[in-house]
Amino acid sequence: MQLHEVKEVKSVSSTNSANDALSQGWTLIAVVSDEKGARYVLGKGEAPPKKENLGVMMPERLRK
């Protein structure tokens, strides 16, 4: 993800929270220091378009 694609940003202070966010589709943008320690800055872009059900149609002669 490039920075111009980021639509939402959040910051968390624990590795557990960062890992949870990553598993939910967030992308790690930066790790920064503050007076309390490390902060993980995460970003999320627009949701990818939902794919239609594009299954393969079997020929009618094989459908039975």
Secondary structure in CASP SS format (residue, H / E / C, confidence):
PFRMAT SS
TARGET T0000
AUTHOR 0000-0000-0000
METHOD secondary structure of the structure
MODEL  1
M C 1.00
Q C 1.00
L H 1.00
H H 1.00
E H 1.00
V C 1.00
K C 1.00
E E 1.00
V E 1.00
K E 1.00
S E 1.00
V E 1.00
S C 1.00
S C 1.00
T H 1.00
N H 1.00
S H 1.00
A H 1.00
N H 1.00
D H 1.00
A H 1.00
L H 1.00
S H 1.00
Q C 1.00
G C 1.00
W C 1.00
T E 1.00
L E 1.00
I E 1.00
A E 1.00
V E 1.00
V E 1.00
S E 1.00
D E 1.00
E C 1.00
K C 1.00
G E 1.00
A E 1.00
R E 1.00
Y E 1.00
V E 1.00
L E 1.00
G E 1.00
K E 1.00
G C 1.00
E C 1.00
A C 1.00
P C 1.00
P C 1.00
K C 1.00
K C 1.00
E C 1.00
N C 1.00
L C 1.00
G C 1.00
V C 1.00
M C 1.00
M C 1.00
P C 1.00
E H 1.00
R H 1.00
L H 1.00
R C 1.00
K C 1.00
END
